[in-house]
């Protein structure tokens, strides 16, 4: 090619090449770079959204004067990813630290958020890495400190990708189809006119359009006024697409000055709302749906997490019913490889901020840290 084309799995090489040019003085720090980019991975077996040959992601790269600043940055990003997963996507996650086996190449510490999907497998939903001075030394990134002495900065990198779409699908979906969290759903609510005959058509559509005008400034809302398919077909289609809230309006509802709400999560069945209260009740209902999705995700993970106190129980449990298995573990790469060979499960993370230690299942003479093992995507 006339110009070199770099196909990359991540941007450390490119970013650090530029950091070496940009960072010369302590006044240049901290340097905080964020980008959205498409990257390429050599995946032997692709899996839609989770492991694809090419995907879009957001990645950050930072450089700091001290290790403490870098640690604070890496943990801040982990918290942001966890907050997004829970407060926007409605998926409960565990924040943790990766073992040496699972750590990002070149990192001193890798943090992750781990979520449980409906099939009880783990999904790594986001990572944040402390890189120490490994990359700054390799790429000869140096700056003059306040004493005019050359120093290598401490660095971090972090990222999430379109894998989060897969997380939402697999954490909330059911036999009816998608179930989208209200804060992220492209369509938060759909208005469906119920028209039993031509005589009622004009008044029903007039009411539906009036309500749509009132709601569309605050919510992402659509009208499904297709007249060539039945209301039942529409109900099923919007459930399949995961729209959080369905609002039905027919002649009898208009007579009662009310509408019918139907939640995608199935809570409360169908219930009537006074026409004057619709806007307020849409807001309350969408918030309630989000809270229910998050609580259901958290409950599902807890119900499918088993704690074991011996290595034998760890292996037998991992080979039994799917789910998370917790134990106290003494860091040992060979032992991790052995567990993976016997069960196909990996050590997902050591639970962050868990101070309790206990006898390690892989070394009874050592106090181990609380770890989560699971089969994963």
C-alpha positions, -999 to +999 in steps of 0.1 A: +000+000+000+011+036-006+003+043+031+008+016+057-024+001+071-022-010+107-048-036+117-048-037+155-064-055+184-059-024+207-042+009+205-014+008+231+013+008+203-001+038+185-010+058+216+023+052+233+042+061+201+024+095+203+028+098+241+066+097+236+062+128+213+036+146+234+049+141+270+081+161+277+074+180+310+056+173+343+032+201+331+020+177+304+006+153+330-018+139+336-025+131+299-059+116+294-069+102+260-102+087+251-113+074+217-140+054+200-124+030+174-130-001+155-105-029+163-098-063+148-093-096+167-083-130+153-113-150+167-113-186+157-150-189+166-170-157+164-200-151+186-224-122+178-216-091+200-194-111+223-165-122+202-164-108+167-136-103+142-142-065+143-160-045+169-165-009+180-152+001+214-143+030+237-108+029+250-089+052+273-051+057+277-037+079+305-003+089+318+004+102+354+032+114+376+026+088+404+014+053+408-012+065+432-027+088+405-028+059+381-044+036+406-071+062+413-077+067+375-080+029+369-104+024+398-125+055+388-130+040+354-140+007+369-166+024+390-179+043+359-183+010+340-200-006+369-223+024+373-233+023+336-239-015+338-262-012+368-278+023+365-282+024+327-283-013+315-299-027+347-273-055+349-258-063+383-220-068+382-192-078+405-161-056+406-129-076+409-092-080+402-079-104+376-054-132+385-020-132+368-033-158+343-062-135+332-043-102+335-039-079+304-005-084+289+019-058+302-004-047+330+006-047+367-031-050+377-063-056+357-097-048+372-129-061+356-167-061+360-182-096+357-219-102+350-239-134+350-260-142+319-293-160+319-275-193+310-254-187+342-221-182+324-199-152+332-194-123+309-165-099+314-183-066+307-154-041+310-118-038+321-095-012+335-057-017+337-028-003+357+002-005+334+028+007+359+058+020+339+060-011+316+049+007+285+065+041+292+099+023+295+093+002+264+083+032+244+108+056+260+082+080+273+099+104+296+092+138+312+112+163+332+099+165+368+100+196+390+137+190+398+145+188+361+151+150+363+138+126+337+111+102+349+088+076+333+051+082+338+027+056+353+000+046+329-035+031+326-058+019+299-094+008+300-123+000+277-158-013+270-172-025+237-203-034+218-201-066+239-224-046+263-252-050+237-247-088+240-247-084+278-281-066+278-296-092+254-284-122+275-290-108+309-326-096+304-340-115+274-365-143+277-386-167+256-407-138+243-376-120+229-356-089+239-362-071+272-345-037+269-337-015+299-358+017+297-328+041+299-312+025+268-342+013+248-345+031+214-383+030+219-393+033+255-430+031+249-454+023+221-489+036+217-513+010+202-548+022+192-575-004+196-600+001+168-629-024+168-648-007+140-647+022+115-670+043+137-645+045+165-614+050+143-613+088+142-619+094+179-593+067+189-566+080+166-573+116+176-568+106+213-537+086+205-521+115+185-529+139+213-512+117+239-482+112+216-478+149+213-478+152+251-453+124+257-428+126+229-410+156+243-400+136+274-399+100+261-388+080+231-423+069+220-440+055+188-475+050+175-483+017+159-514+025+139-509-001+112-544-012+102-535-044+083-525-065+114-543-073+146-536-058+180-525-092+193-498-094+165-486-059+175-484-069+212-462-099+203-440-079+179-433-051+204-426-077+232-401-094+208-384-061+202-382-055+240-400-022+243-404-016+281-439-002+281-470-007+259-499+017+261-533+006+247-562+030+239-596+019+227-631+033+227-640+019+261-608+034+276-617+068+262-651+066+278-635+059+311-609+087+305-581+062+309-555+041+291-541+006+296-505+000+306-487-033+300-451-037+312-426-058+292-413-073+324-447-088+331-452-071+365-488-062+374-502-075+342-524-049+325-536-020+345-556+012+339-541+047+343-562+079+343-556+099+311-545+130+331-518+110+350-503+092+320-471+113+317-463+110+354-471+073+354-449+066+324-420+081+342-427+061+374-433+029+355-401+031+334-381+038+366-398+008+383-391-014+353-354-005+355-352-012+392-370-045+387-345-056+360-315-047+381-329-064+412-338-095+392-303-096+378-288-093+412-311-119+427-304-143+398-266-140+403-269-146+441-292-176+437-268-192+412-236-186+432-223-214+454-195-212+479-172-241+485-145-249+511-124-276+494-107-281+460-127-313+455-160-294+459-147-266+436-142-291+408-174-311+413-195-279+416-180-264+384-187-297+366-222-297+379-249-270+376-237-238+358-232-207+378-206-188+398-185-207+424-167-188+451-139-200+473-108-187+490-079-191+466-041-188+468-027-172+437-011-200+417-010-201+378-005-239+377-034-246+399-056-223+378-045-242+346-054-274+364-089-262+373-094-250+337-083-284+323-106-303+346-137-280+343-133-255+314-139-228+340-116-199+348-109-177+377-130-147+368-117-123+395-108-118+431-137-098+446-127-062+450-128-046+485-134-081+501-110-080+531-119-114+546-094-142+540-097-179+549-079-212+543-072-215+505-089-245+488-057-250+468-033-246+497-046-253+532-014-238+547-022-204+532-049-177+537-066-172+504-086-143+488-122-146+479-123-156+442-151-163+416-147-193+392-171-198+363-174-209+327-174-178+306-179-163+272 
